[in-house]
Amino acid sequence: MCGIASRWRPTMTRMEWYNALAKPSWTPGGGTIGLIWTLLYPVIVVSFGWVFVRAVRGQIPRAVAVPFAINLVANLCFTPIQFGLRNLPLAAADILVVLGTIVWCMVAVWPHVRWVAVAQIPYLVWVGIATVLQLSITAANG
């Protein structure tokens, strides 16, 4: 493992480890982060599901679904990378993929169904904030 993980005993829980990291003063609390994801995930499920179903049915080009698939995988990998591997640089790279693919999703789907692109705006804003936070944490604990 690299980064901060090697400085702490492996028996620390993921929250003990995370709480021990140097973070910016504006870091949202765990409850806020959880609430935001609780609000975002239904929008992600509905909009991504719409794209996947339409792509499988041939109602939109399958290529439109590619950034959605990459985003989904990268999003799901973040927590295991950050809290399982405790690898801050890899988590920073992963969240940059998540952020970039949200923009790609919006551009790819716009000509086919604009509501899906617009529905990604809150996700884009939150991941933008989370990306700055992750890069700040990575830099402070490198």
C-alpha positions as CSV (number, residue, x, y, z in Angstrom):
1,M,0.0,0.0,0.0
2,C,1.1,3.5,-0.5
3,G,0.5,6.9,1.0
4,I,-0.9,7.4,4.5
5,A,-2.0,3.8,5.0
6,S,1.5,2.6,5.9
7,R,1.7,5.0,8.8
8,W,-1.2,3.6,10.7
9,R,-1.8,0.2,12.2
10,P,-3.9,-2.0,10.0
11,T,-6.3,-2.7,12.9
12,M,-7.8,0.8,12.6
13,T,-11.4,0.8,11.4
14,R,-12.0,2.6,8.2
15,M,-13.6,5.5,10.0
16,E,-10.7,5.7,12.6
17,W,-8.3,5.8,9.6
18,Y,-10.3,8.4,7.7
19,N,-10.8,10.6,10.8
20,A,-7.0,10.5,11.5
21,L,-6.3,12.0,8.0
22,A,-5.5,15.7,7.6
23,K,-8.5,17.2,5.9
24,P,-9.6,20.8,4.9
25,S,-11.7,22.7,7.4
26,W,-14.7,22.6,5.0
27,T,-14.8,18.8,4.8
28,P,-18.5,17.7,5.1
29,G,-19.4,15.4,8.0
30,G,-20.2,11.8,7.4
31,G,-23.9,12.4,7.9
32,T,-23.9,15.1,5.2
33,I,-22.0,12.9,2.8
34,G,-24.4,10.0,3.4
35,L,-27.4,12.2,2.9
36,I,-26.2,13.6,-0.4
37,W,-25.5,10.1,-1.8
38,T,-28.9,8.9,-0.5
39,L,-30.5,11.7,-2.6
40,L,-28.2,11.1,-5.6
41,Y,-28.3,7.3,-6.0
42,P,-32.0,7.1,-7.0
43,V,-31.4,9.7,-9.7
44,I,-28.3,7.8,-10.9
45,V,-30.2,4.5,-10.9
46,V,-33.2,5.8,-12.8
47,S,-31.2,7.8,-15.4
48,F,-28.4,5.2,-15.9
49,G,-31.0,2.5,-16.0
50,W,-32.9,4.4,-18.7
51,V,-29.8,4.6,-20.8
52,F,-28.8,1.0,-20.4
53,V,-32.3,-0.3,-21.2
54,R,-32.7,2.0,-24.2
55,A,-29.2,1.0,-25.5
56,V,-29.9,-2.7,-25.1
57,R,-33.2,-2.3,-27.0
58,G,-31.4,-0.4,-29.8
59,Q,-33.4,2.8,-29.1
60,I,-30.2,4.8,-28.6
61,P,-26.7,3.9,-29.9
62,R,-24.9,1.5,-27.6
63,A,-21.9,3.8,-27.6
64,V,-24.0,6.3,-25.5
65,A,-24.0,3.7,-22.7
66,V,-20.2,3.4,-22.6
67,P,-19.4,6.4,-20.4
68,F,-22.3,5.4,-18.1
69,A,-20.8,2.0,-17.6
70,I,-17.3,3.3,-17.0
71,N,-18.8,5.8,-14.5
72,L,-20.7,3.2,-12.7
73,V,-17.6,0.9,-12.3
74,A,-15.4,3.8,-11.2
75,N,-18.0,5.1,-8.7
76,L,-18.4,1.6,-7.2
77,C,-14.6,1.2,-7.0
78,F,-14.0,4.4,-5.0
79,T,-15.0,3.2,-1.6
80,P,-13.0,-0.1,-1.7
81,I,-10.0,1.8,-3.0
82,Q,-10.3,4.6,-0.5
83,F,-11.3,2.7,2.6
84,G,-10.3,-0.9,1.8
85,L,-6.9,-0.3,0.2
86,R,-6.5,3.0,1.9
87,N,-4.8,4.2,-1.2
88,L,-5.3,8.0,-1.5
89,P,-3.5,8.5,-4.8
90,L,-5.4,5.7,-6.5
91,A,-8.7,7.0,-5.0
92,A,-7.8,10.5,-6.4
93,A,-7.2,9.0,-9.8
94,D,-10.5,7.1,-9.6
95,I,-12.6,10.1,-8.6
96,L,-11.1,12.0,-11.5
97,V,-12.4,9.2,-13.8
98,V,-15.8,9.5,-12.1
99,L,-15.8,13.3,-12.7
100,G,-14.7,13.0,-16.3
101,T,-17.2,10.3,-17.2
102,I,-20.1,12.4,-15.8
103,V,-19.2,15.1,-18.3
104,W,-18.8,12.5,-21.0
105,C,-22.2,11.0,-20.1
106,M,-23.9,14.3,-20.3
107,V,-22.4,15.1,-23.7
108,A,-23.1,11.6,-25.1
109,V,-26.7,11.4,-24.1
110,W,-27.7,15.1,-24.8
111,P,-28.6,14.5,-28.5
112,H,-30.8,11.6,-27.6
113,V,-32.6,12.5,-24.3
114,R,-31.8,15.8,-22.6
115,W,-33.5,15.0,-19.3
116,V,-30.9,12.3,-18.6
117,A,-28.1,14.9,-19.2
118,V,-29.8,17.5,-17.0
119,A,-30.4,14.9,-14.3
120,Q,-26.7,14.5,-14.0
121,I,-26.1,18.1,-12.9
122,P,-26.5,17.5,-9.1
123,Y,-24.2,14.4,-9.5
124,L,-21.7,16.5,-11.4
125,V,-21.7,19.3,-8.8
126,W,-21.3,16.8,-5.9
127,V,-18.5,14.9,-7.5
128,G,-16.8,18.1,-8.4
129,I,-16.8,19.0,-4.7
130,A,-15.8,15.5,-3.7
131,T,-12.9,15.6,-6.3
132,V,-11.5,18.8,-4.8
133,L,-11.8,17.3,-1.3
134,Q,-10.1,14.1,-2.4
135,L,-7.3,15.9,-4.1
136,S,-6.8,18.1,-1.0
137,I,-6.8,15.1,1.3
138,T,-4.4,13.2,-0.9
139,A,-2.0,16.3,-1.1
140,A,-2.2,16.8,2.7
141,N,-1.4,13.2,3.5
142,G,0.9,12.3,0.7
